[in-house]
């Protein structure tokens, strides 16, 4: 807000030579560069003022970083030299000659050094494969990838480059890319993978793998405790986002944009706030173990200034989502009247009770709606005003082949027709 200032802080991974820019995409609703607007007239829209800007780095607290130690353990790193008898590391050579030309600032090539390369390769590959495949591995599996590393070592590649060949092959293997499970009861390692990929969208951590190795995950008390642990971890935000993208179809939030002439108040900032509201509401239901009736009604909502204006909720300022009590008589509450849901169930210009009704029946009630029978025709607004959508649907319900579905989807669809395409 123009009445106060604030400090924003962000931590980012940056490569050498990258720039920092400030892009306030929420200030101009039309998302157009200033230079493309009417020539000769000064820009008079909203803006942002920067008082100071500090940059600090690098920020690693340990070296070599954890990612390096996962691949190469505690093996030493040395500078490569031509008299080492090994090929120049490919990555260093490529960086030294951008566009095929010799670089003036040639970085010193480095390499991981092993006194017993085959033994270290077997040890590191086994550890990496067990993590990547999410289960114990046998000797035959290990030998298949170890042979690739030995071949590179025989060709005088540096140890780390030979290992990268094996690692890349593992990451391209079906055992890493897919779940390989046998019919019947899941074993503990498969259960650990199901749980972790469901709630974290990533492979099991050391705690889950340790329990799986000891055969403890089939204990209901331990399984419940691990489920709670995963849900209480920040990585569970991935589950919230992915689950809502599929269940409520939030991944379609940008498929259409409200017409600028009809809805000039719509902005990217408002759309982002809509999605954030739905995610925060669902996460609260999960964390507070709220009843299922909150799906369709609640006495609170999560809003910031633009959402509060859209919902006619007074007294809310700022860009951060805030939990507020809904005023008496407010039509908001639950998922059905949230801006994100109302937007994904409409297009950029009009709404349809059939679309919204079918969405409620399928997504909230869990009753799949069959496709319309051949020749049913579509429902289109009559621009001449001689018939309304309700009158057209009344006619559809008089046809027996159409009535079975429309009796279910029309009532909830009409209940949401008070809301336009941006909610």
C-alpha positions in Angstrom: 0.0 0.0 0.0 1.1 3.5 -0.7 0.8 4.4 3.0 3.7 2.3 4.1 7.0 0.8 3.1 8.3 -2.7 3.5 11.4 -4.9 3.1 11.3 -7.9 0.8 13.9 -10.6 1.0 14.5 -13.6 -1.3 17.1 -16.3 -1.5 17.9 -17.6 -5.0 20.5 -19.8 -6.7 22.3 -17.7 -9.3 24.8 -18.6 -11.9 27.8 -16.4 -12.8 26.8 -13.5 -15.1 23.0 -13.6 -14.3 21.3 -10.3 -13.7 18.7 -9.2 -11.1 15.6 -7.3 -12.3 12.5 -6.1 -10.5 9.3 -7.0 -12.4 6.2 -5.8 -10.7 3.7 -7.8 -12.9 0.8 -7.0 -10.6 0.9 -3.2 -11.1 -0.2 -3.0 -14.7 -3.3 -5.1 -15.3 -2.8 -5.2 -19.0 0.7 -6.9 -18.6 2.1 -4.7 -21.4 5.5 -3.0 -21.3 5.3 0.7 -20.9 7.1 1.3 -24.2 4.2 -0.2 -26.1 1.5 2.1 -24.8 0.5 5.3 -26.5 3.5 7.1 -27.8 4.3 10.6 -26.5 2.2 10.4 -23.3 4.0 9.8 -20.0 3.0 6.8 -18.0 0.5 7.7 -15.3 -0.3 4.3 -13.9 0.7 2.7 -10.6 4.3 2.2 -9.7 6.7 1.0 -7.1 9.6 2.9 -5.5 12.9 1.2 -4.5 14.8 3.0 -1.7 17.7 0.5 -1.5 18.8 -2.9 -2.8 21.4 -5.1 -1.2 22.8 -8.4 -2.6 24.9 -10.9 -0.5 26.5 -14.1 -1.5 27.6 -16.8 -1.8 25.7 -18.3 1.1 26.7 -22.0 1.3 27.3 -23.0 4.9 29.4 -26.1 4.0 31.9 -27.0 1.3 31.9 -29.2 -0.7 28.1 -28.9 -0.7 25.8 -31.8 0.2 25.0 -32.5 -3.4 28.7 -33.1 -4.1 29.1 -35.4 -1.1 26.1 -37.5 -2.1 27.8 -38.2 -5.4 31.4 -38.5 -4.4 31.5 -38.8 -0.6 34.7 -37.4 1.0 37.0 -38.1 -2.0 39.4 -35.2 -2.5 39.2 -32.6 -5.3 42.3 -31.7 -7.1 43.3 -29.4 -10.0 43.7 -31.3 -13.3 47.0 -31.1 -15.0 48.2 -32.3 -18.4 50.7 -34.6 -16.9 48.1 -36.5 -14.9 47.6 -38.9 -17.8 43.9 -38.3 -17.8 41.6 -36.5 -20.3 40.8 -32.9 -19.5 37.4 -32.8 -17.8 34.7 -32.2 -20.4 32.8 -29.6 -18.4 35.9 -27.5 -17.8 36.9 -27.7 -21.5 33.4 -26.7 -22.6 33.4 -23.7 -20.2 36.8 -22.7 -21.4 35.8 -22.5 -25.1 32.3 -21.0 -25.5 31.1 -21.0 -29.1 34.2 -23.0 -30.0 36.6 -20.2 -29.1 39.3 -20.2 -26.5 38.1 -18.3 -23.4 40.3 -15.5 -22.1 39.3 -16.3 -18.5 39.9 -20.1 -18.6 38.7 -21.7 -15.3 41.2 -24.1 -13.7 39.9 -27.7 -14.5 39.4 -29.8 -11.4 38.7 -33.5 -10.8 37.7 -35.9 -8.1 40.7 -38.2 -7.2 40.4 -41.8 -6.0 43.2 -44.0 -4.9 41.1 -47.1 -5.5 38.7 -46.0 -8.3 36.9 -49.4 -8.9 36.3 -50.0 -5.2 35.1 -46.4 -4.6 32.9 -46.6 -7.7 31.2 -49.8 -6.4 30.6 -48.2 -3.0 29.2 -44.9 -4.4 27.1 -46.5 -7.1 25.5 -48.9 -4.6 24.5 -46.1 -2.3 23.2 -44.0 -5.2 21.2 -46.8 -6.7 19.5 -47.7 -3.4 18.4 -44.1 -3.1 17.3 -43.8 -6.8 15.6 -47.2 -7.0 14.1 -46.8 -3.5 14.9 -50.3 -2.5 17.8 -52.7 -1.9 19.7 -53.8 -5.0 21.5 -57.1 -5.9 24.9 -57.6 -7.3 23.8 -58.3 -10.9 22.0 -54.9 -11.0 25.1 -53.1 -9.6 27.5 -54.8 -12.1 25.4 -53.5 -15.1 26.1 -49.9 -14.2 29.6 -50.5 -12.7 30.7 -51.8 -16.1 29.9 -48.4 -17.6 32.1 -46.7 -15.1 35.0 -49.1 -15.6 34.8 -48.6 -19.3 35.2 -44.8 -18.9 38.1 -45.3 -16.4 39.8 -47.5 -19.0 39.5 -44.7 -21.5 41.4 -42.4 -19.1 38.4 -40.2 -18.1 38.7 -38.5 -14.7 37.0 -40.4 -11.9 34.1 -38.0 -11.5 33.3 -38.1 -15.2 33.3 -41.9 -15.2 31.0 -41.8 -12.3 28.7 -39.3 -14.0 28.3 -41.8 -16.8 27.0 -44.4 -14.4 24.8 -41.9 -12.5 23.2 -40.7 -15.8 22.4 -44.3 -16.8 20.8 -44.9 -13.4 18.6 -41.8 -13.7 17.5 -43.0 -17.2 16.6 -46.5 -15.9 12.9 -47.6 -15.6 13.6 -48.5 -11.9 14.1 -44.8 -11.2 11.5 -43.4 -13.5 8.6 -45.8 -12.7 7.3 -47.8 -9.7 8.1 -51.5 -10.2 5.7 -53.3 -7.9 4.4 -56.9 -7.9 0.6 -57.6 -7.6 -0.6 -58.3 -4.1 0.3 -56.7 -0.8 2.9 -54.0 -1.1 6.3 -54.6 0.6 7.7 -52.0 3.0 9.9 -50.3 0.3 6.9 -49.9 -2.1 4.8 -48.6 0.8 7.5 -46.0 1.6 7.5 -44.9 -2.0 3.7 -44.6 -2.3 3.6 -42.5 0.9 6.4 -40.2 0.0 5.4 -39.6 -3.6 1.8 -39.0 -2.5 2.6 -36.4 0.2 6.0 -35.0 -0.9 6.1 -35.7 -4.7 9.6 -37.0 -4.1 11.5 -40.1 -3.1 11.5 -41.3 0.5 13.9 -39.8 3.0 16.4 -41.6 5.2 13.8 -42.1 8.0 11.3 -43.8 5.7 13.9 -46.0 4.0 15.3 -47.1 7.4 11.8 -48.1 8.6 11.2 -49.9 5.3 14.5 -51.8 5.6 13.5 -52.9 9.1 10.0 -54.0 7.9 8.2 -51.6 10.3 6.0 -49.6 7.9 3.2 -52.2 8.1 2.7 -51.4 11.7 -0.4 -49.2 11.7 0.8 -47.0 14.5 4.2 -46.4 12.8 2.5 -45.8 9.4 0.2 -43.2 10.9 3.0 -41.5 12.7 5.0 -41.3 9.5 2.0 -39.9 7.6 1.7 -37.2 10.2 5.4 -36.4 10.0 5.2 -36.0 6.2 2.2 -33.8 6.4 3.8 -31.6 9.0 6.8 -31.1 6.8 7.0 -28.0 4.5 7.3 -30.4 1.5 3.7 -31.3 2.0 2.8 -28.1 0.3 3.6 -30.0 -2.9 0.8 -32.4 -2.1 -1.7 -29.6 -1.5 -0.8 -27.9 -4.8 -0.9 -31.1 -6.9 -4.0 -32.5 -5.2 -6.0 -29.3 -5.8 -4.7 -28.9 -9.3 -6.2 -32.3 -10.1 -9.3 -32.4 -7.9 -10.5 -28.8 -8.3 -8.8 -28.4 -11.7 -6.8 -25.4 -10.5 -4.2 -26.2 -13.2 -6.8 -24.8 -15.6 -6.8 -21.4 -13.9 -4.9 -19.7 -16.8 -6.7 -21.5 -19.6 -9.0 -18.5 -20.1 -8.7 -14.8 -19.2 -11.6 -12.6 -18.4 -12.3 -10.1 -21.2 -10.5 -6.8 -20.5 -13.4 -4.7 -21.6 -16.0 -6.5 -19.5 -13.8 -7.1 -16.5 -11.1 -4.4 -16.3 -10.6 -5.0 -12.6 -9.2 -8.5 -13.2 -5.4 -8.8 -12.8 -2.7 -11.5 -12.5 -2.3 -10.5 -8.9 -5.9 -11.3 -8.2 -5.7 -14.7 -10.0 -2.6 -15.6 -8.0 -4.4 -14.6 -4.8 -7.4 -16.8 -5.8 -5.2 -19.9 -6.1 -3.3 -19.1 -2.9 -6.7 -18.7 -1.0 -7.9 -22.2 -2.1 -4.6 -23.8 -1.1 -4.5 -22.1 2.3 -8.1 -23.1 2.9 -7.5 -26.8 2.1 -4.2 -26.8 4.1 -6.2 -25.5 7.1 -8.8 -28.2 6.7 -6.0 -30.7 6.7 -4.0 -29.3 9.6 -7.0 -28.6 11.9 -8.9 -31.8 10.9 -12.0 -29.8 10.0 -15.3 -31.6 9.1 -16.3 -32.4 5.5 -19.0 -29.8 5.6 -16.3 -27.1 5.2 -16.1 -28.2 1.5 -19.3 -26.3 0.9 -19.7 -23.9 3.8 -17.5 -22.3 6.4 -17.6 -19.1 8.6 -14.1 -18.0 7.6 -12.1 -17.3 4.5 -8.5 -16.4 3.6 -8.3 -13.1 1.8 -5.9 -10.2 1.1 -6.8 -6.7 -0.1 -7.8 -7.6 -3.7 -9.8 -10.7 -2.7 -11.6 -8.8 0.1 -12.6 -6.2 -2.5 -13.9 -8.9 -4.8 -15.8 -10.6 -2.0 -17.1 -7.3 -0.4 -15.4 -8.0 2.9 -14.4 -4.7 4.6 -11.4 -3.8 6.7 -8.7 -6.0 4.9 -5.5 -4.4 3.8 -2.1 -5.7 2.6 -1.0 -8.4 0.1 -0.7 -11.3 2.6 -3.6 -13.8 3.0 -5.4 -13.3 6.3 -7.9 -15.5 8.0 -11.1 -13.5 8.5 -14.5 -14.2 9.8 -17.2 -13.9 7.1 -19.8 -11.2 7.7 -23.4 -12.3 8.4 -25.2 -13.0 5.2 -22.1 -13.4 3.1 -22.5 -15.9 0.2 -18.9 -16.9 0.6 -17.6 -20.0 2.5 -16.3 -23.3 1.4 -14.8 -24.1 -2.0 -17.8 -23.5 -4.2 -17.8 -19.7 -3.9 -14.0 -19.2 -4.0 -12.8 -17.1 -7.0 -10.5 -19.8 -8.3 -13.3 -22.4 -8.6 -15.7 -19.9 -10.1 -13.0 -18.9 -12.7 -12.1 -22.4 -13.8 -15.8 -23.2 -14.3 -16.3 -20.3 -16.7 -14.7 -18.9 -19.8 -13.5 -15.4 -20.4 -16.9 -13.8 -21.2 -19.8 -16.0 -20.0 -20.8 -18.6 -17.4 -22.9 -21.8 -17.9 -25.0 -23.5 -15.3 -24.4 -26.8 -17.1 -20.6 -26.4 -16.8 -20.7 -25.4 -13.2 -23.4 -27.9 -12.3 -21.5 -30.8 -13.9 -18.3 -29.7 -12.1 -20.1 -29.8 -8.7 -21.6 -33.2 -9.4 -18.3 -34.7 -10.5 -15.8 -32.9 -8.2 -17.8 -32.5 -5.0 -20.3 -35.3 -5.1 -18.1 -37.7 -7.0 -20.7 -38.8 -9.5 -19.3 -38.8 -13.1 -21.5 -37.2 -15.6 -21.9 -39.2 -18.9 -21.5 -37.3 -22.2 -24.7 -35.9 -23.7 -26.6 -38.2 -26.1 -26.2 -37.6 -29.9 -28.2 -34.7 -31.2 -28.8 -33.2 -27.8 -27.5 -29.8 -29.0 -25.7 -27.1 -27.0 -27.0 -24.4 -24.8 -26.1 -20.9 -26.1 -27.2 -17.5 -24.7 -29.9 -15.9 -27.0 -28.5 -12.5 -27.7 -31.9 -11.4 -28.9 -33.3 -12.0 -25.5 -36.3 -14.1 -26.6 -35.3 -17.2 -24.6 -33.2 -17.5 -21.5 -30.7 -20.3 -20.6 -33.1 -21.5 -18.0 -35.9 -21.8 -20.6 -33.6 -23.7 -22.9 -32.6 -26.1 -20.1 -36.3 -26.6 -19.2 -36.7 -27.9 -22.7 -33.7 -30.2 -22.3 -35.3 -31.7 -19.1 -38.4 -32.5 -21.0 -36.4 -34.9 -23.2 -36.0 -38.2 -21.2 -32.5 -39.0 -22.5 -31.4 -35.6 -21.3 -33.4 -35.3 -18.1 -31.6 -38.0 -16.1 -28.4 -35.8 -16.1 -29.9 -32.4 -16.1 -32.0 -33.1 -13.0 -28.7 -33.5 -11.2 -26.5 -30.8 -12.7 -28.9 -27.9 -13.4 -29.9 -27.0 -9.8 -26.4 -26.6 -8.4 -25.4 -24.9 -11.6 -28.1 -22.3 -11.4 -27.2 -21.7 -7.7 -23.9 -20.4 -8.9 -25.2 -18.2 -11.7 -25.1 -15.2 -9.4 -21.3 -15.2 -9.8 -19.6 -14.0 -13.0 -16.5 -15.4 -14.7 -14.1 -13.9 -12.1 -16.2 -14.9 -9.1 
